[in-house]
Amino acid sequence: MITLSKSEKQALLVFTSVLVVAYGVQWLGPAGGAAPRFDYAPADSLYDVLAADTLVRTTETELKKNVRPPKTAEKKNRRRKKSIKKLPPLKSIDINSATKNDLVKLPHIGPVTARNILEYRRENGPFRSIRDLLKVKRIGPKTLEKISPFLLIGDTLK
C-alpha cells in the first residue's frame, strides 16, 4: 500500500474536493436556468447611426485641417517608383566618359559614389579595366560584381 505524508494527504483531499465541487456544478447546471437570449438589433442600429455621424464629423475635421489619412497603398507605390527609377540602364555605360547622372543610374551607385568615381578618374586618368573601380572609395567586390555587366571601357565590354 502507498503511504502518504500528512501534507500529501491534505493536498489529495483538496484536489478531490475541488474535483467533486466542479463536477457537481457541471451536473447541476447554472443556477436559475439558462439566461434569456439578448436581441442585439436595436443596439447595432444605434451603433451604426452614431458611427456614421462620427465618420462624417471626422472627415469634416480632417478637411478643415487639410490633413489626409495615411494611405499604405500610396506609400507602397512610392517605394516601387523609387526602385523603378534605380533600374540599371538598358545600354552599357563607358566608365571613362560617363557623367554623374549616368553613374547614378547604376545599381548601388548613389551621388556620393558617382562623385568618387569622377574624382578618381580626374586624378588618376582613365580606367584601364573595370577592376580599377575597386580602387575607388565606397566600391567593393560586391558592388563591382553588381555594376560590371553595365560597364564598358571604350567600345568593348571588360
Contacts in CASP RR format, 6 or more apart in sequence:
PFRMAT RR
TARGET T0000
AUTHOR 0000-0000-0000
METHOD contacts of the structure
MODEL  1
MITLSKSEKQALLVFTSVLVVAYGVQWLGPAGGAAPRFDYAPADSLYDVL
AADTLVRTTETELKKNVRPPKTAEKKNRRRKKSIKKLPPLKSIDINSATK
NDLVKLPHIGPVTARNILEYRRENGPFRSIRDLLKVKRIGPKTLEKISPF
LLIGDTLK
4 12 0 8 1.000
62 68 0 8 1.000
62 69 0 8 1.000
86 105 0 8 1.000
86 107 0 8 1.000
87 105 0 8 1.000
88 105 0 8 1.000
88 106 0 8 1.000
88 107 0 8 1.000
88 147 0 8 1.000
88 149 0 8 1.000
88 150 0 8 1.000
89 102 0 8 1.000
89 105 0 8 1.000
89 106 0 8 1.000
89 150 0 8 1.000
92 149 0 8 1.000
92 150 0 8 1.000
92 151 0 8 1.000
92 152 0 8 1.000
92 157 0 8 1.000
93 102 0 8 1.000
93 103 0 8 1.000
93 105 0 8 1.000
93 106 0 8 1.000
93 150 0 8 1.000
93 151 0 8 1.000
93 152 0 8 1.000
94 151 0 8 1.000
94 152 0 8 1.000
94 153 0 8 1.000
94 154 0 8 1.000
95 117 0 8 1.000
95 121 0 8 1.000
95 127 0 8 1.000
95 130 0 8 1.000
95 133 0 8 1.000
95 151 0 8 1.000
95 152 0 8 1.000
95 153 0 8 1.000
96 121 0 8 1.000
96 126 0 8 1.000
96 127 0 8 1.000
96 153 0 8 1.000
96 154 0 8 1.000
97 154 0 8 1.000
98 117 0 8 1.000
100 111 0 8 1.000
100 114 0 8 1.000
100 115 0 8 1.000
100 118 0 8 1.000
103 109 0 8 1.000
103 110 0 8 1.000
103 113 0 8 1.000
103 114 0 8 1.000
103 117 0 8 1.000
103 118 0 8 1.000
104 110 0 8 1.000
104 111 0 8 1.000
104 114 0 8 1.000
106 147 0 8 1.000
106 150 0 8 1.000
106 151 0 8 1.000
107 146 0 8 1.000
107 147 0 8 1.000
107 150 0 8 1.000
108 143 0 8 1.000
108 146 0 8 1.000
108 147 0 8 1.000
109 117 0 8 1.000
109 143 0 8 1.000
109 147 0 8 1.000
112 138 0 8 1.000
113 136 0 8 1.000
113 138 0 8 1.000
113 139 0 8 1.000
113 143 0 8 1.000
116 136 0 8 1.000
116 137 0 8 1.000
116 138 0 8 1.000
116 139 0 8 1.000
117 133 0 8 1.000
117 136 0 8 1.000
117 139 0 8 1.000
120 135 0 8 1.000
120 136 0 8 1.000
120 137 0 8 1.000
121 127 0 8 1.000
124 135 0 8 1.000
126 153 0 8 1.000
127 133 0 8 1.000
127 153 0 8 1.000
128 153 0 8 1.000
129 153 0 8 1.000
129 158 0 8 1.000
130 144 0 8 1.000
130 148 0 8 1.000
130 151 0 8 1.000
130 153 0 8 1.000
130 158 0 8 1.000
131 144 0 8 1.000
133 139 0 8 1.000
133 144 0 8 1.000
133 147 0 8 1.000
133 151 0 8 1.000
134 140 0 8 1.000
134 141 0 8 1.000
134 144 0 8 1.000
151 157 0 8 1.000
151 158 0 8 1.000
152 158 0 8 1.000
END
